[in-house]
Amino acid sequence: EAEQIHGAMSKQGVLLGSHEIQLQRLTDAVNQIGETLQQLQALLPRENVVVPAPDPPPSAVPVSQEPKIPAPQHYD
């Protein structure tokens, strides 16, 4: 596809720089990877995978178990 675009544009007198050609080739390659990935996903069997929920975080210490801090003694 990159070569076709380059050829068509050069016929019209528009020349692409090498970085533009490389970018188009990269775009073509990414598109091909995407198409291949879609084909592979179509071949894979559909399974419902159940992921167990993580254990709940430990709760805060109940108020009844908090350490008792003695009140300061007031002197007359």
PEHUFEN-V228673 format. One record per helix or strand. SS is the DSSP state (H for helix, E for strand). FROM is the first residue (numbers start at 1). TO is the last residue. If there is no record, write none. Layout:
# PEHUFEN-V228673
SS|FROM|TO / SS|FROM|TO
This chain:
# PEHUFEN-V228673
H|2|11 / H|18|43 / H|63|65
